[in-house]
Amino acid sequence: MHTVTLGKSQITVPKNGFGALPIQRISLKEAVYLLQKAFDNGMYYFDTARFYTDSEEKLGAAFQGKRDQIIISSKTGATSAENFWKDLEISLKLLKTDYIDLYQFHNPAFCPKPGDGSGLYEAMLEAQKQGKVKHIGISNHRLAVATEAIASGLYETLQFPFSYLATDEDLRIVRMCREANMGFIAMKALAGGLITNAAAAYAYLAQFEHVVPIWGIQRESELDEFIGFQDNPPSLTDDLIALIRKDREELSGNFCRGCGYCEPCPAGIEINNCNRMSLFLKRAPLSVYLTAEWAEKMKKIENCIHCGQCAKKCPYGLNTPELLQQNYEDFKKMWKY
């Protein structure tokens, strides 16, 4: 199995990480089964976050007695030192551990630094001094914050969206991490579900030796696919290159990545999925999305109060209400209310 060392942290993990955000959508029993099967088949790096509801709890349940055999990264979205410590203590309790291998600031709107007045970085250093945090990282969706974090030299790793839909600016971030000997953890390697060919996604990221993708896994069939790639990694064949080229043409420009930072919506709109409906209708069997359930969800767009909260919180600067309306119009053309 191919492994990657995360920059100067010297943490070595499989080039096949387990992204534990999706397991919050399944039962405890199902999650424990998936996590243990992943471990039994060579996956030992698991990424979670305080923000992911019960994901940490499920990891803790799965790996009692095996803590020294796995690498765990988690994240805090705290904006104050007081809340940093609250998040950390909750995470340690739920994960059933007394330390976290890699603790990351979770998509902050700024790059935490010593002396910035927030107290966040000082709290992180103190947690590291106490042995509760082994290594310090940052997760972000913003190019400016990511660039500043790399230049600061304060972080051992960066977690950032990266797939074959990457822009030139995204690729610049990847190169900067390599040059700075900073670990690069690729989230959203399947672009929030818009990339439907896992082999193409895997083969593309395999080109970047310092990049560790974390695959969001919710179903056993998904896990089996990524386990199979470990011993038989797909290569960039002419067919896969053609598929990637086609996807880039179809998904170029402004599109919702489904990160969910725009939520919750005061009007009850499921923004992260409704905002991708037009693309889902093009890329998935119509029977999956042309249903009464989805019609009800999409109809809620009519209740948008245009408060602007979603647009303000979008890390990609999208005009979210406008995109919602465009997706709703596309859906209405195919679904007769």
Secondary structure per residue as TSV (DSSP state, phi and psi in degrees):
chain	resnum	aa	ss	phi	psi
A	1	M	-	360.0	135.5
A	2	H	-	-77.0	134.3
A	3	T	E	-120.0	163.2
A	4	V	E	-134.9	138.0
A	5	T	E	-96.2	127.2
A	6	L	-	-80.3	76.9
A	7	G	B	55.6	-143.0
A	8	K	T	-73.1	-6.8
A	9	S	T	-65.6	-27.2
A	10	Q	-	65.6	13.3
A	11	I	-	-75.3	125.2
A	12	T	E	-108.5	125.8
A	13	V	E	-133.8	160.7
A	14	P	E	-64.6	148.4
A	15	K	S	-79.3	53.6
A	16	N	S	-169.7	69.5
A	17	G	E	-81.8	157.1
A	18	F	E	-101.8	112.1
A	19	G	E	-85.2	115.5
A	20	A	-	-96.1	19.1
A	21	L	S	-66.1	-47.6
A	22	P	G	-65.6	-20.7
A	23	I	G	-70.5	-9.4
A	24	Q	G	-69.1	-14.2
A	25	R	G	-92.2	-3.2
A	26	I	S	-121.3	169.8
A	27	S	-	-70.4	163.2
A	28	L	H	-58.3	-45.5
A	29	K	H	-60.9	-44.9
A	30	E	H	-65.3	-40.7
A	31	A	H	-65.7	-45.2
A	32	V	H	-60.2	-42.3
A	33	Y	H	-59.9	-47.5
A	34	L	H	-62.4	-47.2
A	35	L	H	-62.2	-44.1
A	36	Q	H	-69.2	-35.6
A	37	K	H	-65.4	-40.4
A	38	A	H	-59.2	-47.8
A	39	F	H	-61.3	-45.1
A	40	D	H	-62.8	-19.7
A	41	N	T	-109.5	24.1
A	42	G	T	98.0	-2.0
A	43	M	-	-90.5	119.2
A	44	Y	-	-131.2	12.9
A	45	Y	E	-112.8	121.9
A	46	F	E	-125.8	128.2
A	47	D	E	-112.6	130.1
A	48	T	-	-140.8	-167.9
A	49	A	-	-165.6	152.8
A	50	R	T	-59.3	-31.6
A	51	F	T	-68.9	-19.2
A	52	Y	S	-87.4	49.4
A	53	T	T	38.9	-108.0
A	54	D	T	-99.7	17.7
A	55	S	H	-60.3	-44.7
A	56	E	H	-63.2	-40.8
A	57	E	H	-60.2	-40.3
A	58	K	H	-69.2	-36.9
A	59	L	H	-63.7	-43.5
A	60	G	H	-59.8	-39.8
A	61	A	H	-68.5	-32.9
A	62	A	H	-76.5	-30.3
A	63	F	-	-120.6	28.3
A	64	Q	T	-61.8	130.1
A	65	G	T	84.8	-3.2
A	66	K	-	-123.6	16.0
A	67	R	G	-56.0	-38.9
A	68	D	G	-75.7	-3.3
A	69	Q	G	-103.5	-2.2
A	70	I	-	-127.7	160.7
A	71	I	E	-112.0	126.3
A	72	I	E	-118.1	129.8
A	73	S	E	-116.2	138.5
A	74	S	E	-135.6	179.7
A	75	K	E	-145.0	153.0
A	76	T	E	-123.3	135.2
A	77	G	-	-98.1	16.2
A	78	A	-	-60.5	146.1
A	79	T	S	-114.0	4.3
A	80	S	S	-141.7	158.6
A	81	A	H	-62.6	-38.2
A	82	E	H	-59.8	-46.4
A	83	N	H	-73.5	-27.2
A	84	F	H	-57.7	-49.6
A	85	W	H	-66.5	-35.9
A	86	K	H	-62.6	-47.1
A	87	D	H	-60.5	-46.2
A	88	L	H	-62.1	-45.3
A	89	E	H	-65.1	-38.4
A	90	I	H	-64.5	-44.0
A	91	S	H	-61.8	-44.6
A	92	L	H	-61.4	-41.6
A	93	K	H	-65.0	-47.2
A	94	L	H	-68.8	-37.2
A	95	L	H	-77.2	-8.1
A	96	K	T	57.0	51.4
A	97	T	-	-145.9	163.9
A	98	D	S	-107.8	6.5
A	99	Y	-	-155.7	155.7
A	100	I	E	-117.6	128.8
A	101	D	E	-61.0	-45.6
A	102	L	E	-136.5	116.0
A	103	Y	E	-110.7	129.6
A	104	Q	E	-122.5	143.0
A	105	F	E	-72.5	129.8
A	106	H	E	-94.4	99.6
A	107	N	S	49.6	49.6
A	108	P	-	-68.1	153.0
A	109	A	S	-76.4	-8.3
A	110	F	S	-141.3	169.6
A	111	C	-	-94.6	106.7
A	112	P	-	-59.2	133.0
A	113	K	-	-141.6	156.9
A	114	P	T	-60.3	136.1
A	115	G	T	82.0	8.7
A	116	D	S	-83.9	-2.4
A	117	G	S	95.3	-15.9
A	118	S	S	-82.1	-27.3
A	119	G	-	78.2	0.9
A	120	L	H	-67.4	-48.9
A	121	Y	H	-67.7	-36.9
A	122	E	H	-62.1	-39.2
A	123	A	H	-64.7	-40.2
A	124	M	H	-62.1	-42.9
A	125	L	H	-63.8	-39.8
A	126	E	H	-66.0	-40.2
A	127	A	H	-62.7	-37.7
A	128	Q	H	-67.0	-41.8
A	129	K	H	-60.3	-37.3
A	130	Q	T	-78.0	-6.8
A	131	G	T	84.1	4.5
A	132	K	S	-80.2	-21.2
A	133	V	E	-129.0	126.5
A	134	K	E	-87.6	-42.6
A	135	H	E	-138.1	153.6
A	136	I	E	-113.8	127.8
A	137	G	E	-136.3	177.7
A	138	I	E	-141.5	140.7
A	139	S	E	-114.8	135.9
A	140	N	-	-156.7	160.0
A	141	H	S	-113.9	-5.5
A	142	R	-	-100.2	127.3
A	143	L	H	-59.0	-42.1
A	144	A	H	-64.9	-44.8
A	145	V	H	-67.0	-41.7
A	146	A	H	-61.0	-43.9
A	147	T	H	-62.1	-43.6
A	148	E	H	-65.3	-39.3
A	149	A	H	-64.0	-41.4
A	150	I	H	-63.9	-46.7
A	151	A	H	-66.1	-27.2
A	152	S	H	-68.6	-28.6
A	153	G	T	73.5	8.8
A	154	L	-	-88.7	-13.3
A	155	Y	-	-120.6	143.3
A	156	E	S	-88.4	-24.2
A	157	T	E	-141.9	155.3
A	158	L	E	-126.1	129.9
A	159	Q	E	-106.4	124.6
A	160	F	E	-149.6	146.7
A	161	P	E	-62.8	131.1
A	162	F	-	-156.4	123.5
A	163	S	S	-152.0	-174.1
A	164	Y	T	-75.4	2.3
A	165	L	T	-94.4	10.0
A	166	A	-	-60.5	145.7
A	167	T	-	-86.2	171.9
A	168	D	H	-60.4	-35.2
A	169	E	H	-67.7	-37.9
A	170	D	H	-62.6	-43.8
A	171	L	H	-63.8	-32.7
A	172	R	H	-63.1	-40.4
A	173	I	H	-62.3	-42.4
A	174	V	H	-61.0	-44.4
A	175	R	H	-65.6	-40.9
A	176	M	H	-60.9	-39.9
A	177	C	H	-63.4	-42.9
A	178	R	H	-61.2	-45.0
A	179	E	H	-66.8	-30.0
A	180	A	T	-90.7	4.2
A	181	N	T	54.2	45.8
A	182	M	B	-112.2	130.9
A	183	G	E	-62.9	140.3
A	184	F	E	-118.8	118.2
A	185	I	E	-107.6	117.7
A	186	A	E	-90.2	110.6
A	187	M	E	-95.3	164.3
A	188	K	-	53.8	42.7
A	189	A	T	-67.3	-16.2
A	190	L	T	-106.9	16.9
A	191	A	G	52.7	44.5
A	192	G	G	65.2	26.3
A	193	G	G	99.0	-5.8
A	194	L	T	-75.3	-29.8
A	195	I	-	-84.9	120.8
A	196	T	-	-107.9	-2.5
A	197	N	-	-110.5	99.6
A	198	A	H	-63.7	-34.7
A	199	A	H	-62.9	-41.2
A	200	A	H	-65.5	-42.6
A	201	A	H	-62.9	-43.9
A	202	Y	H	-65.3	-46.4
A	203	A	H	-64.3	-38.8
A	204	Y	H	-63.3	-47.9
A	205	L	H	-71.2	-22.1
A	206	A	H	-63.0	-20.2
A	207	Q	T	-68.8	-20.8
A	208	F	-	-104.0	99.7
A	209	E	T	-64.5	-26.0
A	210	H	T	-93.9	2.2
A	211	V	E	-99.2	131.5
A	212	V	E	-111.4	111.0
A	213	P	E	-78.9	141.2
A	214	I	E	-112.3	119.0
A	215	W	E	-92.3	124.2
A	216	G	E	-71.6	112.5
A	217	I	-	-118.7	128.7
A	218	Q	-	-126.5	-25.0
A	219	R	S	-121.3	151.8
A	220	E	H	-63.3	-35.2
A	221	S	H	-62.6	-36.9
A	222	E	H	-66.6	-45.1
A	223	L	H	-60.1	-44.5
A	224	D	H	-59.4	-38.1
A	225	E	H	-63.5	-46.4
A	226	F	H	-72.6	-32.3
A	227	I	H	-62.4	-42.6
A	228	G	H	-62.2	-30.9
A	229	F	H	-69.9	-20.0
A	230	Q	H	-64.1	-44.8
A	231	D	H	-93.5	-21.5
A	232	N	S	-130.5	69.3
A	233	P	-	-66.6	135.0
A	234	P	-	-69.9	148.4
A	235	S	-	-109.6	162.3
A	236	L	-	-78.3	82.5
A	237	T	-	-73.8	169.7
A	238	D	H	-59.4	-37.2
A	239	D	H	-65.2	-42.9
A	240	L	H	-69.3	-36.9
A	241	I	H	-63.2	-40.2
A	242	A	H	-65.8	-39.5
A	243	L	H	-64.4	-43.4
A	244	I	H	-61.6	-42.6
A	245	R	H	-61.9	-41.6
A	246	K	H	-64.9	-44.4
A	247	D	H	-61.9	-40.4
A	248	R	H	-62.7	-39.8
A	249	E	H	-66.1	-40.7
A	250	E	H	-75.1	-31.9
A	251	L	T	-108.2	16.2
A	252	S	-	-72.1	158.0
A	253	G	S	89.8	-160.5
A	254	N	S	-80.4	120.0
A	255	F	-	-147.3	151.8
A	256	C	-	-74.9	129.8
A	257	R	-	-87.2	-7.1
A	258	G	-	75.7	25.4
A	259	C	-	-70.6	-27.0
A	260	G	-	84.5	5.2
A	261	Y	T	-70.8	-12.3
A	262	C	T	-77.9	-13.8
A	263	E	-	-96.1	161.6
A	264	P	-	-81.2	154.2
A	265	C	-	-93.3	130.1
A	266	P	T	-63.5	-19.8
A	267	A	T	-94.5	3.1
A	268	G	-	78.2	16.4
A	269	I	-	-78.5	133.1
A	270	E	-	-81.5	76.4
A	271	I	H	-57.7	-47.8
A	272	N	H	-62.5	-28.8
A	273	N	H	-95.1	-40.6
A	274	C	H	-62.5	-31.1
A	275	N	T	-77.0	-2.9
A	276	R	T	-118.5	9.5
A	277	M	H	-57.9	-42.3
A	278	S	H	-57.4	-41.5
A	279	L	H	-73.6	-38.6
A	280	F	H	-59.5	-41.0
A	281	L	H	-65.7	-28.1
A	282	K	H	-80.9	-29.9
A	283	R	H	-112.1	-3.8
A	284	A	S	-131.5	161.0
A	285	P	-	-56.5	134.5
A	286	L	H	-59.5	-28.1
A	287	S	H	-63.0	-21.8
A	288	V	H	-73.0	-37.7
A	289	Y	H	-111.6	-22.6
A	290	L	S	-86.1	73.5
A	291	T	S	-131.3	163.6
A	292	A	H	-62.8	-35.6
A	293	E	H	-61.6	-46.4
A	294	W	H	-71.7	-32.7
A	295	A	H	-61.1	-39.7
A	296	E	H	-66.3	-41.3
A	297	K	H	-65.2	-43.5
A	298	M	H	-67.9	-34.6
A	299	K	H	-62.8	-25.0
A	300	K	G	-63.2	-18.0
A	301	I	G	-61.1	-28.2
A	302	E	G	-62.5	-20.5
A	303	N	G	-91.1	4.3
A	304	C	-	-54.2	128.1
A	305	I	-	-96.5	4.7
A	306	H	-	53.6	43.8
A	307	C	-	-76.0	-21.9
A	308	G	-	82.7	1.9
A	309	Q	H	-62.0	-42.1
A	310	C	H	-63.7	-42.9
A	311	A	H	-64.7	-38.9
A	312	K	H	-65.1	-33.5
A	313	K	H	-89.8	-7.7
A	314	C	-	-70.9	118.7
A	315	P	T	-69.2	-11.0
A	316	Y	T	-102.9	2.9
A	317	G	-	69.1	27.5
A	318	L	-	-78.3	149.0
A	319	N	-	-83.2	83.9
A	320	T	H	-60.2	-47.2
A	321	P	H	-59.5	-37.5
A	322	E	H	-66.8	-41.6
A	323	L	H	-65.7	-38.8
A	324	L	H	-58.7	-44.7
A	325	Q	H	-64.5	-40.1
A	326	Q	H	-62.9	-43.3
A	327	N	H	-66.2	-36.4
A	328	Y	H	-65.5	-41.9
A	329	E	H	-62.0	-42.0
A	330	D	H	-63.1	-40.6
A	331	F	H	-66.1	-42.1
A	332	K	H	-63.2	-29.9
A	333	K	H	-63.3	-26.0
A	334	M	H	-107.5	-17.1
A	335	W	S	-119.2	124.5
A	336	K	-	-94.3	110.8
A	337	Y	-	-73.5	360.0
